[in-house]
Amino acid sequence: MFVQLTQDLERGFKPWKEMYFENEAELNALGARLVFAGATKEDDNKMMVIIEFDSPEAMKAFATHEELRAKRAAAGAILESNVVTIMGDEAFTPGS
């Protein structure tokens, strides 16, 4: 299942990007893979990610993982600003 997450940042996209690469293996172990992440061209403090989760349980494990939440916040993510959109069942990536 694919999920779009938008959020605001306090310190720009670079610290969040560094945090992601430091924690990629942990995210993958939860059953999640980052498909895309980027800040908007107009505002480096507004970002969007697309994450592919193995299951609804994997998405819940990510959402409730307190250590990752703390790391995201430390990297400047304003967690209260998160907007999560579950994509439709026909969503795909090339080659999938």
C-alpha positions as CSV (number, residue, x, y, z in Angstrom):
1,M,0.0,0.0,0.0
2,F,1.2,3.5,-0.9
3,V,0.8,6.4,1.5
4,Q,1.4,10.1,0.8
5,L,2.6,12.1,3.8
6,T,3.0,15.9,3.8
7,Q,4.5,17.8,6.6
8,D,6.1,21.1,7.6
9,L,9.7,21.4,8.6
10,E,11.5,23.8,11.0
11,R,15.0,23.6,9.6
12,G,14.6,22.9,5.9
13,F,14.8,19.6,4.0
14,K,18.5,18.8,4.3
15,P,18.4,17.7,8.0
16,W,15.3,15.5,7.4
17,K,17.1,13.9,4.4
18,E,20.2,13.2,6.5
19,M,17.9,11.7,9.2
20,Y,16.3,9.4,6.6
21,F,19.6,8.0,5.4
22,E,20.7,7.4,9.0
23,N,17.5,5.4,9.7
24,E,16.7,3.8,6.3
25,A,17.4,0.3,7.5
26,E,15.1,0.7,10.5
27,L,12.3,1.9,8.3
28,N,12.8,-1.0,5.9
29,A,12.8,-3.5,8.9
30,L,9.3,-2.1,9.8
31,G,8.1,-3.1,6.3
32,A,8.3,0.3,4.7
33,R,10.2,1.7,1.7
34,L,10.6,5.3,0.7
35,V,9.5,5.8,-2.9
36,F,9.9,9.6,-3.1
37,A,10.8,12.5,-0.7
38,G,11.2,16.2,-1.5
39,A,10.6,19.7,-0.5
40,T,8.5,22.1,-2.6
41,K,10.5,24.4,-4.9
42,E,8.9,27.4,-3.3
43,D,9.4,26.5,0.3
44,D,12.2,24.2,1.7
45,N,10.1,23.8,4.9
46,K,7.2,22.0,3.2
47,M,7.8,18.4,2.1
48,M,6.0,15.4,0.8
49,V,6.9,11.7,0.9
50,I,5.5,8.6,-0.7
51,I,6.1,5.5,1.3
52,E,5.2,1.9,0.3
53,F,4.1,-0.2,3.3
54,D,3.9,-4.0,3.2
55,S,0.6,-3.9,5.1
56,P,-1.6,-1.7,7.3
57,E,0.2,-3.2,10.3
58,A,3.5,-1.9,8.9
59,M,2.0,1.5,8.6
60,K,0.8,1.4,12.2
61,A,4.2,0.2,13.4
62,F,5.9,3.2,11.7
63,A,3.3,5.7,13.0
64,T,3.7,4.5,16.6
65,H,7.5,4.0,16.6
66,E,8.5,6.5,19.3
67,E,12.2,6.4,18.6
68,L,11.7,7.2,14.9
69,R,9.1,9.9,15.8
70,A,11.7,11.5,18.1
71,K,14.4,11.4,15.4
72,R,12.1,12.9,12.8
73,A,11.2,15.7,15.3
74,A,14.9,16.3,16.1
75,A,15.5,16.6,12.3
76,G,13.0,19.5,12.2
77,A,9.8,17.7,11.3
78,I,6.7,19.4,12.8
79,L,4.8,16.2,13.5
80,E,1.5,17.9,14.3
81,S,1.5,19.2,10.7
82,N,1.4,15.7,9.2
83,V,-1.3,14.9,6.7
84,V,-1.5,11.2,5.7
85,T,-3.3,10.1,2.6
86,I,-3.7,6.4,1.8
87,M,-3.5,6.0,-2.0
88,G,-6.0,3.9,-4.0
89,D,-5.6,0.1,-4.5
90,E,-4.6,0.7,-8.2
91,A,-1.6,2.7,-7.3
92,F,1.7,1.4,-8.7
93,T,5.3,2.2,-9.5
94,P,6.9,1.3,-12.9
95,G,8.1,-2.3,-12.8
96,S,5.8,-3.3,-9.9
